[in-house]
């Protein structure tokens, strides 16, 4: 079966609002997801917070206030209907992984009971380049650049708008699923890749 690796944070899980709320509440700031225009989140937070922004990722309750990205549940289900094996590929430490796994289960992103091992469709690693499959959907371009995957797809987020990426890019879930052919299709990968890359860029939010 053709495997599509789907990133969790900012691809199916809208982590950023919950993450920034923890930071804003503690540090008295007003950052919004639209303010974050690059991967280097610590350069947007107050200097006194700095790298401590990443500690929130290990808060066991972080995912309690995370909601799915619009269309993600339907999109993942559609990829399965189209015949793909959807595997969630995500980086996390021990506490972060616990919350994230529970979140995937609670929001019913994992296949229904009875279709195999409950965690067979999840891979937790910061070394995403180790996996092999047909496609990878991720919002972090470095994961896609280092992946040995025929169809790497960049999922739009404010932080990757200025990133140079010469391959497939999608704006949202319906953008992706509307253009993915059935897994048994004879369509060449290059064709799929080119049709995943035909929309105008998002408007750029004013910088702070
Ligand atoms: Mg991500």
Boltz pocket constraint, residues with backbone or C-beta under 6 A from the ligand:
constraints:
  - pocket:
      binder: B
      contacts: [[A, 7], [A, 8], [A, 9], [A, 10], [A, 11], [A, 138], [A, 139], [A, 140]]
      max_distance: 6.0
